[in-house]
């Protein structure tokens, strides 16, 4: 059964190299890895400069990774770095096209494959209009940012889903509150989820279509996860009014139609859910812990991860583990994560946060295998 609320008392367990916070409530066990410095890699840090909101993409060699993020809170010049060893080390900041400095929103980056099998990278920047930069040489060179159409949105594209309808077919997901969908817009009091389709790997886009809109339940920042059998798409959603739990919707027809939203269990309350499968089929979902106003969480405002199964998402299960990846020292200003899984099952989760008290946020990765969590002590 879903958790009703987080327990107020956590049992602290100490073991070599790890300070673990764990509790047994149903099947859910929570761990705290915030002081596990050997798991952490600093991707970028600049004294006095806010660095935030990164996303990542891992190429097919299982080693080459790109990370993009703005110099500022959700907007500002886009920075790009590259790793050739699965995120253990990172390059200096790479040269980027001049107009990347005009980005107004959180950048997002994705791999795409065209109908002819040509591999590309797309990097989006939102508000109005949504713009995209493209690379067709695995990130060696990039175009400038150009509009994809006469529409805009917030955190665009927060998900890009390859579709089974054919090579080059993708569905992008984003949201808007009326301000940026069209030029000169104003906040309407209604939050709307949108989908947009492309049939040519992002070269052209069909007009966006509304998935869901409501003036009371503000669902946003859609994070898509395909079922293990490939037949269903689940989308986890932030509830921006903080009046309800986070929500989930499902599609069984490649995004054409969707179920009504329903609340997730408390263990998945938060913002900007980003998930990947481990080799054993379990899900690792990274997000910012933000409970509704009427509830509490011992890790509120921190960077956390959830481990469970796709069936937990379908059935409303609380999951297997909940992990604090890093303690954030300022409100809830952290954790718009990229998540990649390496061939050996190592998860590389990358985000920003106020990781050092009194300093500006910087970009950090945390590395772990689910087998390591399986081996941690349990409360008696």
C-alpha positions in Angstrom: 0.0 0.0 0.0 1.2 3.6 -0.6 2.8 5.4 2.3 0.4 7.7 4.2 3.2 10.0 5.3 6.9 9.8 6.1 7.8 8.5 9.6 9.0 11.2 11.9 11.7 8.9 13.5 14.6 7.5 11.4 16.9 4.9 12.8 20.5 5.8 12.2 22.8 2.9 11.3 26.5 3.3 11.0 28.8 1.1 8.9 32.2 1.5 7.3 32.3 4.4 4.9 28.6 5.1 5.0 26.2 6.9 7.3 22.8 5.2 6.7 19.4 6.4 7.7 17.0 3.5 7.5 13.6 2.6 8.5 11.3 -0.3 7.9 7.8 0.7 7.0 6.3 -1.9 4.8 8.9 -2.7 2.2 10.4 0.7 1.8 13.9 1.3 3.3 15.6 4.7 3.2 19.3 5.4 3.1 21.4 8.6 3.3 24.5 8.7 1.1 25.1 12.4 1.4 28.5 12.0 3.1 29.7 9.3 0.8 32.3 11.5 -0.8 33.9 8.7 -2.8 30.7 8.4 -4.8 30.8 12.1 -5.8 32.4 13.8 -8.8 32.4 17.6 -9.2 31.4 18.4 -12.8 31.8 22.1 -12.6 32.2 24.7 -9.8 32.9 28.5 -10.1 33.2 30.7 -7.0 30.5 33.3 -6.9 28.7 31.9 -10.0 25.3 30.2 -9.8 25.5 27.0 -11.9 22.2 25.1 -12.2 19.8 22.7 -13.8 21.9 20.3 -15.8 20.9 17.4 -18.0 23.1 14.7 -19.5 23.2 12.3 -22.5 25.2 9.1 -22.7 26.3 7.9 -26.2 26.2 4.3 -27.4 29.8 3.6 -26.4 28.7 3.6 -22.8 31.5 6.1 -21.9 31.0 9.4 -23.7 28.7 11.7 -21.9 27.7 15.4 -22.4 26.3 17.7 -19.7 24.6 21.0 -20.4 23.5 23.6 -17.8 22.9 27.4 -17.5 25.0 30.0 -15.8 22.1 31.1 -13.6 18.9 29.8 -12.1 17.1 28.2 -15.0 18.3 30.7 -17.5 21.6 32.1 -18.7 24.4 31.2 -21.0 24.5 27.4 -21.7 27.7 25.6 -20.6 28.6 22.3 -22.1 31.1 19.7 -20.8 32.1 16.2 -22.0 33.3 13.1 -20.3 35.0 10.2 -22.1 35.1 7.8 -19.1 31.5 7.5 -18.0 31.5 10.7 -15.9 34.6 10.0 -13.8 36.4 13.0 -15.2 35.1 16.0 -17.2 36.6 18.3 -19.8 37.0 22.0 -19.5 34.0 24.0 -20.7 33.6 23.4 -24.4 33.3 26.1 -27.1 29.6 26.7 -27.9 27.8 28.8 -30.6 27.4 32.4 -29.7 23.7 32.5 -29.4 23.7 29.8 -26.7 24.3 32.8 -24.4 20.7 33.9 -25.1 19.1 30.9 -23.5 16.1 31.8 -21.4 15.4 28.4 -19.8 16.8 25.1 -18.6 18.5 23.3 -21.4 17.7 19.6 -22.1 19.8 17.3 -24.3 18.8 14.0 -26.1 20.1 11.4 -28.6 17.9 11.0 -31.8 18.2 8.6 -34.7 16.8 9.6 -38.1 14.8 7.5 -40.5 18.0 6.7 -42.4 19.8 5.7 -39.2 21.8 8.9 -38.9 22.6 9.7 -35.2 22.2 13.2 -33.9 21.9 15.2 -30.7 19.3 17.7 -29.9 19.5 20.4 -27.2 16.4 22.4 -26.4 16.0 25.7 -24.7 12.5 26.8 -23.7 10.1 29.7 -23.0 8.9 31.5 -26.2 9.8 30.2 -28.7 11.2 26.8 -27.9 14.5 26.6 -29.7 16.8 23.7 -30.5 20.5 23.3 -31.3 21.6 20.2 -33.4 24.7 18.1 -33.7 25.2 15.3 -36.3 28.8 14.4 -35.4 28.3 13.2 -31.8 28.8 16.7 -30.3 32.0 17.7 -32.1 30.1 20.7 -33.7 26.8 22.3 -33.0 24.3 24.7 -34.7 23.0 27.8 -33.0 19.6 27.8 -31.3 16.8 28.1 -33.8 13.0 28.0 -33.2 11.2 24.7 -33.7 7.8 26.5 -34.3 5.6 29.4 -33.3 5.1 28.1 -29.8 6.9 28.0 -26.4 6.8 26.3 -23.0 8.5 25.8 -19.7 11.2 23.2 -19.1 11.1 22.2 -22.8 11.5 19.4 -23.6 11.5 17.8 -20.2 11.1 14.4 -21.9 11.7 13.1 -25.4 10.3 9.7 -26.1 11.3 7.4 -29.1 8.1 6.0 -30.6 7.5 2.6 -32.0 5.7 4.1 -35.0 9.0 4.3 -37.0 12.6 5.5 -37.0 12.9 9.2 -36.5 9.5 9.3 -34.7 9.6 11.0 -31.3 7.2 12.6 -28.8 8.3 15.6 -26.8 6.6 16.6 -23.5 6.5 20.0 -21.8 4.2 22.3 -19.9 3.1 26.0 -19.8 1.0 28.3 -17.6 -0.2 30.6 -20.4 2.8 32.9 -20.4 5.0 31.3 -23.0 2.9 29.1 -25.3 2.2 32.0 -27.6 4.0 35.4 -27.9 2.7 38.0 -25.4 1.0 35.4 -23.2 0.0 36.0 -19.6 -0.4 33.6 -16.7 -3.9 32.1 -16.8 -4.1 30.2 -13.6 -4.3 26.9 -15.6 -1.3 24.6 -16.0 -1.3 22.7 -19.3 0.6 19.6 -20.3 1.6 19.4 -24.0 2.9 16.8 -26.4 4.6 17.5 -29.7 5.5 15.0 -32.4 8.2 14.8 -35.0 8.7 12.2 -37.7 12.2 13.3 -38.9 14.3 13.2 -35.7 13.5 16.7 -34.7 14.0 18.5 -38.0 10.4 19.5 -38.1 7.6 19.4 -35.5 3.8 19.1 -35.6 1.8 21.7 -33.7 1.6 20.8 -29.9 -1.5 19.1 -28.6 -2.9 19.4 -25.1 -2.7 16.3 -22.8 -4.2 17.8 -19.6 -5.1 21.1 -18.2 -6.4 22.1 -14.7 -6.7 25.2 -12.6 -6.5 23.4 -9.3 -4.0 20.6 -9.8 -1.0 22.1 -11.6 0.8 19.2 -13.2 4.1 20.0 -14.8 7.7 18.8 -15.6 6.7 15.5 -17.2 9.2 12.7 -16.8 8.5 9.8 -19.1 9.4 6.1 -18.5 8.5 3.3 -20.9 7.4 0.0 -19.5 9.8 -2.9 -19.7 7.8 -4.6 -22.5 7.8 -1.4 -24.5 4.0 -1.3 -24.7 3.2 1.6 -22.3 4.5 5.0 -21.5 4.2 6.3 -17.9 4.8 10.0 -17.1 5.5 11.3 -13.6 4.4 14.8 -12.8 5.2 17.5 -10.3 2.2 19.1 -8.6 3.2 22.8 -8.6 0.5 24.2 -6.3 1.8 21.8 -3.5 -1.8 20.9 -2.6 -1.6 17.3 -3.7 0.9 14.5 -4.2 2.9 14.2 -7.4 0.9 12.5 -10.1 1.2 9.9 -12.9 -0.5 9.3 -16.2 -0.2 6.4 -18.7 -0.5 5.9 -22.5 -1.0 2.5 -24.2 -1.0 4.0 -27.8 2.3 5.8 -28.1 1.0 9.1 -26.6 -2.2 9.5 -28.7 -4.4 9.1 -25.6 -3.8 9.2 -21.9 -5.3 8.0 -18.6 -6.6 10.5 -16.1 -3.9 11.6 -13.7 -3.7 10.0 -10.3 -1.6 10.6 -7.3 1.7 8.9 -6.6 2.6 7.5 -3.2 4.5 9.8 -0.8 7.8 8.1 -1.6 7.7 9.7 -5.1 6.6 13.2 -4.1 8.8 15.8 -5.7 10.0 17.6 -8.8 11.6 16.7 -12.2 11.5 12.9 -12.0 14.2 11.3 -14.2 14.4 7.5 -14.4 16.5 4.7 -15.9 16.4 1.0 -15.6 19.1 -1.1 -14.0 20.3 -4.3 -15.7 18.2 -6.3 -13.4 15.0 -4.5 -14.4 14.5 -2.2 -11.4 13.9 1.5 -11.8 16.1 4.3 -10.4 14.3 7.6 -10.4 16.1 10.8 -9.3 14.2 14.0 -8.2 13.9 16.9 -5.8 12.1 16.0 -2.6 9.2 18.4 -2.2 6.1 17.1 -0.3 2.7 18.8 -0.4 2.2 21.6 2.1 0.1 19.4 4.4 2.8 16.7 4.7 6.4 16.4 5.8 9.5 14.6 4.7 12.8 14.1 6.5 14.6 14.9 3.3 12.5 17.8 2.1 14.3 20.1 -0.3 17.1 17.6 -0.8 18.3 15.5 -3.8 16.8 12.0 -3.5 16.3 8.9 -5.5 13.6 6.1 -5.5 14.3 2.5 -6.4 11.4 0.2 -7.3 9.7 -1.5 -10.2 7.6 -0.4 -13.1 4.8 -2.4 -11.5 5.1 -0.1 -8.4 4.3 2.8 -10.7 1.3 1.0 -12.2 0.0 -0.3 -8.8 0.8 2.6 -6.6 3.5 0.7 -4.7 5.8 2.6 -2.4 8.9 1.1 -3.9 12.0 -0.7 -2.4 14.4 2.0 -1.4 14.5 5.8 -1.0 17.9 7.4 -1.0 19.1 10.9 -0.1 21.9 11.4 -2.6 23.0 14.8 -1.2 21.9 17.2 1.4 20.9 20.6 0.0 21.7 23.6 2.2 19.3 26.2 0.8 15.5 25.7 0.6 14.6 23.4 -2.2 16.9 24.9 -4.8 18.5 21.7 -6.2 18.1 18.6 -8.2 17.1 18.9 -11.9 19.0 15.7 -12.6 20.4 13.9 -15.5 20.5 10.1 -14.9 22.6 7.7 -17.0 23.3 4.0 -16.5 26.7 2.6 -17.6 27.1 -0.9 -19.1 28.3 -2.3 -15.7 25.1 -1.1 -14.0 26.6 2.0 -12.5 24.1 4.9 -12.2 25.6 8.3 -12.8 23.1 10.9 -11.5 24.1 14.5 -12.1 22.5 17.7 -10.8 23.0 21.1 -9.2 22.5 22.2 -5.6 23.8 24.2 -2.7 26.1 21.5 -1.6 28.3 23.8 0.5 26.6 26.0 3.0 26.9 29.7 2.1 28.2 29.1 -1.4 26.5 29.3 -4.8 25.2 26.0 -6.3 27.5 23.8 -8.4 27.2 20.7 -10.6 27.8 17.3 -8.9 27.5 13.6 -9.9 26.8 10.7 -7.6 27.7 7.2 -8.7 26.1 4.0 -7.3 25.0 0.5 -8.2 21.8 -1.0 -6.9 23.7 -4.0 -5.7 25.5 -1.7 -3.3 22.2 -0.6 -1.8 21.1 -4.3 -1.6 24.2 -4.9 0.6 23.6 -2.2 3.1 22.5 -3.2 6.7 18.8 -3.2 7.5 17.1 -2.1 10.7 16.2 -5.0 13.1 
